[in-house]
């Protein structure tokens, strides 16, 4: 039997989690997890109840989150960058009964108990009676969507039967080749879905997770060499920062142990992708398309070289369907809303929002709100979010299509395209760009360059150079005017 419990029985002294100079074995993790579950049970929490974890990256975040999930209690990860009003909203909306945190916070009355990591947490843990927990995570964390179109909504999945929970974990391990020999390094906040999912599945496979409190490109490369890291998840911003390092810094580190670097979350520049594939071992750089709600496709390095810009083909057992604005299923090369049909995945709903849940379902398929198309070989290309579509003069413009063109310019590191009101056309296309390094960047020259590569109605009418792109607390780009008063 696998799972964290299984490895705690067969390999109790193997290292499960590394954070700085602290190492936690599978035996330690099992004992502490059972004690956390006992603490929650004594506090009256039962399967399906919610707890919140509001903290930066640390070992305790994995311990509490995974222990709760193994007991069937739903953990609600809360991004450590959120403000007090945002935290209050998530705590009240989720109905979290307990809050675990590493910082001062005013919990609303709906939270029965707040426990701070540190001495108080350790004392309570030491005095707790262990409670039974499954080898695998029975519950799925309730993560909140980014909220770019309103208040964030939690993605709720009911706790599963043990055999179903084991199958879901083992399917993910097979998909990504995760084994007990893997060492996975965390580069993003554990409050986000992908880093938490990869960490959990690595531990359930008997592998080791290296927790970084934050991302520093040079320190990450050093850690990959030091711990013989085999896998990680990154977003394009991480990859940009790595390739911006001095070449001598990069060459200083042995990265040959890496077998899988998965990235997602935003468009990536072609130049960046190519340089990253040169830097890391051959065939190790994979891209995928997913959302908080679920996963859909992935693409290998070889496939990406043949299909640049694609996010790949659906996983086994998954079908991707494209529907136009009228709900008609369209053929290859036609853009529409992306729908994903996965009959094996447990159904999810948006917490407390049956109307939004119903809008996201159709004939057994669900949508994450993205637009895209399938080519004639079945490869998916994402062109943007449905609500980000710019309608200029009655013609649809998809921001991601424009962004991918602008990202090919050597002086552009990052870009966000958005629509601004226009008295005649309804909307006009505008763009914010972040300069690559110290490269000179003249907005008007960039507009002329773009006009040679884009149809006139797609070409930005205004380009603004910014130091960084506005983002939601979960890292999603906000496509909005940086100077609304000047619109």
C-alpha positions in Angstrom: 0.0 0.0 0.0 1.4 3.4 -1.0 0.4 6.8 0.3 2.0 8.8 3.0 0.8 6.3 5.7 2.2 3.4 3.7 5.7 4.9 3.4 5.6 5.9 7.1 5.2 2.2 7.9 7.8 0.9 5.4 10.4 3.7 5.4 9.8 5.8 8.5 13.3 7.3 8.5 13.2 8.5 4.9 13.1 12.3 4.5 9.7 13.6 3.5 10.1 17.4 3.8 13.1 19.7 3.8 12.8 23.3 4.8 16.1 25.2 5.3 18.1 23.2 7.8 15.0 21.3 9.0 14.2 17.8 7.8 11.0 15.9 8.6 10.9 12.1 8.1 7.9 10.1 7.0 7.7 8.7 10.5 7.7 12.3 12.0 5.1 13.4 9.4 2.8 10.5 10.2 2.9 11.1 13.9 2.4 14.8 13.6 -0.4 14.3 11.0 -2.2 12.0 13.4 -1.9 14.4 16.2 -3.2 17.3 14.0 -6.2 15.1 13.1 -6.7 14.4 16.8 -6.6 18.0 17.6 -9.2 18.8 15.0 -11.4 15.9 16.1 -11.3 17.0 19.7 -12.3 20.4 18.5 -15.5 18.9 17.0 -14.5 19.0 13.3 -15.8 16.2 11.2 -15.4 15.1 7.6 -16.4 17.8 5.2 -15.8 20.7 7.7 -13.4 23.4 6.7 -10.2 24.8 8.2 -8.2 27.7 6.8 -4.4 27.9 6.4 -3.1 31.5 6.1 0.7 31.4 5.9 3.8 31.7 3.9 5.6 28.6 2.8 6.7 26.4 5.6 6.7 22.7 6.7 3.6 23.3 8.9 1.5 24.3 6.0 2.0 20.9 4.3 1.6 19.1 7.7 -1.7 20.8 8.6 -3.1 20.8 5.1 -2.4 17.2 4.3 -3.3 15.9 7.8 -6.8 17.6 7.5 -7.3 16.2 3.9 -6.3 12.7 5.1 -9.0 13.0 7.7 -11.6 14.2 5.2 -11.5 17.7 6.5 -11.3 20.3 3.8 -8.4 22.7 4.0 -8.9 26.2 2.6 -5.4 27.7 1.6 -5.4 31.4 2.0 -2.7 33.4 0.0 -0.3 35.1 2.4 -0.4 38.3 0.3 -4.1 39.0 0.8 -5.2 42.0 2.8 -7.3 41.7 6.0 -10.6 42.4 4.2 -9.8 39.8 1.6 -8.9 37.3 4.3 -12.1 38.0 6.2 -14.1 37.4 3.1 -12.6 34.0 2.5 -12.9 32.9 6.1 -16.5 33.9 6.3 -17.5 32.6 2.8 -15.8 29.2 3.3 -17.3 28.7 6.7 -13.8 27.7 8.1 -14.1 26.7 11.7 -10.4 26.9 12.5 -7.6 29.1 11.3 -3.9 28.1 11.2 -1.5 31.1 10.6 2.0 32.4 10.9 1.0 36.1 11.3 -1.3 38.3 13.3 -4.8 38.4 11.8 -8.3 39.4 13.0 -10.4 36.4 12.5 -14.2 36.9 12.1 -16.6 35.5 14.7 -17.3 32.5 12.4 -13.8 31.2 13.1 -14.0 29.3 16.4 -10.3 29.0 17.0 -7.1 30.6 15.7 -3.8 28.7 16.1 -0.5 30.4 15.4 2.5 28.3 14.1 5.3 28.2 16.6 5.4 27.4 20.3 1.6 27.4 20.7 1.1 25.1 17.8 3.8 22.7 19.0 2.4 22.6 22.6 -1.0 21.7 21.3 0.4 19.1 19.0 2.4 17.6 21.8 -0.7 17.2 23.9 -3.0 15.9 21.3 -4.2 12.3 21.1 -3.7 10.8 17.6 -6.8 10.2 15.4 -7.1 7.8 12.4 -6.2 9.2 9.0 -6.2 7.6 5.6 -3.0 6.9 3.7 -4.2 9.2 0.9 -5.9 12.6 1.0 -9.6 11.9 1.1 -10.5 15.5 0.6 -9.4 18.1 -1.9 -8.4 21.6 -0.8 -11.0 24.2 -1.5 -9.0 26.8 -3.4 -10.6 30.1 -4.4 -10.6 31.2 -8.0 -8.8 34.5 -8.8 -11.9 36.7 -8.8 -11.0 38.8 -11.9 -14.7 39.1 -12.6 -16.0 39.6 -9.1 -15.6 38.0 -5.6 -13.5 34.8 -5.6 -15.4 31.6 -5.4 -14.2 28.4 -3.7 -14.0 25.2 -5.8 -15.6 22.6 -3.7 -15.3 18.8 -4.1 -16.9 16.5 -1.6 -14.5 14.1 0.3 -13.9 10.8 -1.6 -14.0 7.2 -0.6 -10.5 5.8 0.2 -10.3 3.7 -2.9 -11.3 6.7 -5.1 -8.8 8.9 -3.3 -6.0 6.4 -3.9 -6.9 6.1 -7.6 -6.8 9.9 -8.2 -3.4 10.2 -6.6 -1.9 7.2 -8.4 -3.3 8.4 -11.8 -1.5 11.8 -11.2 1.7 10.0 -10.3 1.6 7.9 -13.4 0.8 10.9 -15.6 3.9 12.8 -14.4 6.1 9.8 -13.7 6.3 10.6 -9.9 8.0 7.9 -7.8 9.6 7.5 -4.4 12.9 8.5 -5.9 11.7 12.0 -6.7 12.8 15.2 -5.0 10.4 18.0 -5.7 11.2 21.7 -5.0 8.5 24.2 -4.3 9.0 27.5 -6.1 5.5 29.1 -5.7 3.2 29.7 -2.7 1.6 26.5 -1.3 -1.7 28.4 -1.3 -1.8 27.9 -5.1 -3.2 24.8 -6.6 -0.3 23.5 -8.7 2.5 23.7 -6.1 0.3 22.2 -3.5 -0.9 19.4 -5.8 2.6 18.4 -6.9 3.9 18.5 -3.3 1.0 16.3 -2.0 1.3 13.7 -4.8 5.1 13.6 -4.4 4.7 12.8 -0.7 2.0 10.2 -1.5 4.4 8.5 -3.9 7.1 8.4 -1.2 9.2 11.2 -2.6 10.8 14.2 -0.9 9.6 17.8 -1.0 11.9 20.8 -0.6 10.1 23.8 0.6 11.4 27.3 -0.3 9.9 30.2 1.6 10.2 32.4 -1.5 11.7 32.3 -5.0 15.2 33.4 -5.7 16.5 32.2 -9.1 20.1 31.7 -8.0 19.2 30.1 -4.7 16.8 27.8 -6.6 19.5 26.6 -8.9 21.8 26.0 -6.0 19.1 24.0 -4.2 18.5 21.9 -7.3 22.1 20.9 -7.2 22.4 20.5 -3.4 19.3 18.3 -3.0 19.6 16.5 -6.4 16.1 17.8 -7.3 14.3 15.9 -9.9 11.1 17.9 -10.5 9.4 21.3 -10.0 6.6 23.5 -11.0 7.2 27.1 -12.2 5.4 29.9 -13.8 6.9 31.9 -16.8 8.0 34.7 -14.4 10.2 32.2 -12.6 11.7 31.1 -15.9 12.3 34.7 -17.0 14.2 35.4 -13.8 16.4 32.3 -14.2 17.5 33.1 -17.8 18.1 36.7 -16.7 20.9 35.5 -14.4 24.5 36.0 -15.3 25.5 33.0 -17.5 28.4 32.2 -15.1 25.9 31.8 -12.3 23.8 29.4 -14.3 26.9 27.4 -15.4 28.1 27.1 -11.8 25.2 24.6 -11.0 24.7 21.0 -12.0 21.1 20.7 -13.1 21.4 17.2 -14.6 19.2 15.5 -12.0 16.1 17.4 -13.2 13.8 15.1 -15.1 10.6 17.3 -15.1 10.1 21.0 -15.0 6.3 21.7 -15.5 5.2 25.2 -16.2 1.8 26.9 -16.7 -0.3 29.9 -15.6 0.5 32.4 -18.3 1.8 32.7 -21.9 5.6 32.2 -22.2 7.9 33.9 -24.7 9.2 31.7 -27.4 12.8 32.8 -26.7 12.3 32.1 -23.0 11.0 28.6 -23.6 13.8 27.8 -26.0 16.5 29.0 -23.6 15.0 27.1 -20.7 14.9 23.9 -22.8 18.6 24.4 -23.5 19.4 25.1 -19.9 17.7 22.1 -18.3 18.2 18.4 -19.3 16.7 17.3 -22.7 13.0 16.6 -22.7 12.5 17.8 -19.1 10.5 21.0 -19.8 6.7 20.4 -20.0 3.8 22.8 -20.3 0.2 22.1 -19.3 -3.3 23.7 -19.3 -5.3 23.5 -16.2 -7.2 25.7 -13.7 -8.1 25.6 -10.0 -11.1 23.5 -11.2 -9.1 20.7 -12.9 -6.5 19.7 -15.5 -6.9 19.1 -19.2 -3.8 19.0 -21.5 0.0 18.9 -21.5 2.7 19.1 -24.1 6.2 17.6 -24.2 9.3 19.5 -25.4 9.3 17.6 -28.7 5.7 18.3 -29.4 6.1 22.0 -28.5 8.9 22.3 -31.0 6.5 21.0 -33.7 3.5 23.0 -32.3 4.9 26.2 -30.7 2.3 28.1 -28.8 0.2 25.0 -28.1 -0.6 23.7 -24.6 -0.9 20.2 -25.9 -3.4 17.4 -26.3 -5.9 16.1 -23.7 -4.8 13.6 -21.1 -6.1 10.0 -21.5 -9.8 9.9 -20.7 -10.3 13.6 -21.3 -12.0 15.3 -24.2 -11.6 18.9 -25.1 -14.6 20.5 -26.9 -14.8 24.0 -28.5 -18.2 25.8 -28.6 -19.0 29.1 -30.2 -21.1 32.0 -28.6 -24.2 30.2 -29.7 -23.3 27.0 -28.0 -22.5 25.2 -31.3 -19.6 22.7 -31.3 -17.1 24.0 -33.8 -14.4 22.2 -35.8 -10.6 22.5 -36.0 -9.1 26.0 -36.3 -12.3 27.7 -35.1 -12.1 29.8 -31.9 -14.6 29.4 -29.1 -15.0 28.6 -25.4 -13.0 25.6 -24.2 -15.0 22.8 -22.5 -13.3 19.9 -20.8 -15.0 16.5 -20.3 -13.4 14.2 -17.7 -15.8 11.5 -16.7 -13.4 10.1 -14.1 -12.9 13.4 -12.2 -15.1 13.9 -9.1 -17.7 16.7 -9.8 -16.9 20.1 -8.4 -19.1 23.1 -7.7 -18.6 26.7 -6.8 -19.1 27.0 -3.1 -22.4 28.7 -2.4 -23.0 29.7 -6.0 -25.3 27.2 -7.8 -25.9 29.6 -10.6 -22.2 29.9 -11.5 -21.9 26.1 -11.1 -24.7 25.6 -13.6 -23.3 28.1 -16.1 -20.0 26.2 -16.1 -21.5 22.8 -17.0 -22.8 21.4 -20.3 -23.6 17.9 -21.3 -21.1 16.4 -18.8 -18.4 18.9 -19.6 -17.1 22.0 -17.7 -15.5 25.2 -18.7 -12.8 27.2 -16.9 -13.8 30.3 -18.9 -11.0 30.2 -21.4 -11.1 30.7 -25.2 -9.1 28.6 -27.7 -9.1 26.3 -30.6 -8.0 22.8 -31.6 -5.8 22.3 -34.6 -6.3 19.5 -37.1 -4.1 17.2 -35.0 -6.1 17.8 -31.8 -3.6 20.2 -30.1 -5.1 23.0 -28.0 -4.2 26.6 -28.3 -5.5 29.1 -25.7 -6.2 32.6 -26.9 -7.5 34.2 -23.8 -10.3 34.5 -21.2 -13.9 34.7 -22.3 -14.5 37.9 -20.3 -11.2 39.4 -21.6 -12.3 39.4 -25.2 -12.1 42.9 -26.8 -14.8 43.8 -29.2 -13.5 46.6 -31.4 -15.8 47.7 -34.2 -17.9 44.6 -33.9 -14.8 42.3 -34.3 -13.5 40.0 -31.6 -9.9 40.5 -30.6 -8.3 37.9 -28.2 -5.7 39.4 -26.0 -3.5 36.4 -25.7 -3.1 36.2 -29.5 -1.8 39.8 -29.5 0.4 39.1 -26.4 2.1 36.2 -28.0 3.1 38.4 -31.0 4.4 41.2 -28.7 6.3 38.6 -26.6 8.5 37.7 -29.7 10.0 41.2 -29.6 13.5 41.0 -28.0 12.9 44.0 -25.8 9.6 42.7 -24.3 9.7 40.5 -21.2 6.0 40.5 -20.3 2.8 41.9 -21.7 -0.8 42.3 -20.9 -3.3 43.3 -23.6 -6.7 44.8 -22.6 -9.6 46.7 -24.0 -10.3 50.4 -23.3 -13.5 52.3 -24.1 -13.6 54.0 -27.5 -16.4 56.4 -28.6 -16.7 55.0 -32.1 -15.5 51.4 -32.0 -16.8 50.5 -28.5 -13.3 49.3 -27.5 -9.8 49.8 -28.6 -6.8 47.5 -28.1 -4.2 48.6 -25.6 -1.1 47.0 -24.0 1.1 47.2 -21.0 4.6 45.9 -21.5 7.6 45.1 -19.2 11.0 45.8 -20.7 13.4 42.9 -21.0 16.5 43.8 -18.9 18.0 47.1 -19.9 16.9 46.8 -23.5 15.6 50.1 -25.0 11.9 50.1 -25.7 10.1 52.9 -27.6 6.3 52.3 -27.4 5.7 53.9 -30.9 8.4 51.9 -32.5 7.0 48.7 -30.9 3.5 49.7 -32.3 4.9 50.0 -35.8 6.7 46.6 -35.4 3.5 45.0 -34.2 1.5 46.5 -37.1 3.8 44.6 -39.5 2.8 41.3 -37.8 -0.9 41.9 -36.8 -4.0 42.9 -38.6 -4.8 46.6 -38.0 -7.8 45.9 -35.8 -5.6 43.7 -33.5 -2.7 46.1 -33.2 -2.6 48.1 -29.9 -3.5 51.7 -30.3 -1.6 52.5 -27.2 1.4 50.8 -25.5 2.5 51.7 -22.0 5.8 50.6 -20.5 5.4 49.5 -16.9 7.8 48.1 -14.2 5.5 45.2 -13.5 2.1 43.9 -14.6 -0.9 44.2 -12.2 -1.9 40.8 -10.8 -4.4 39.2 -8.5 -3.2 37.8 -5.2 -3.0 34.4 -6.9 -0.7 35.7 -9.6 -3.1 36.0 -12.5 -2.6 39.1 -14.7 -5.2 41.8 -14.5 -5.9 43.2 -17.9 -6.9 46.8 -17.0 -5.8 50.3 -17.8 -2.8 51.3 -15.6 -3.9 55.0 -16.0 -7.7 55.0 -16.1 -7.9 58.7 -15.6 -6.1 59.2 -19.0 -8.5 56.9 -20.9 
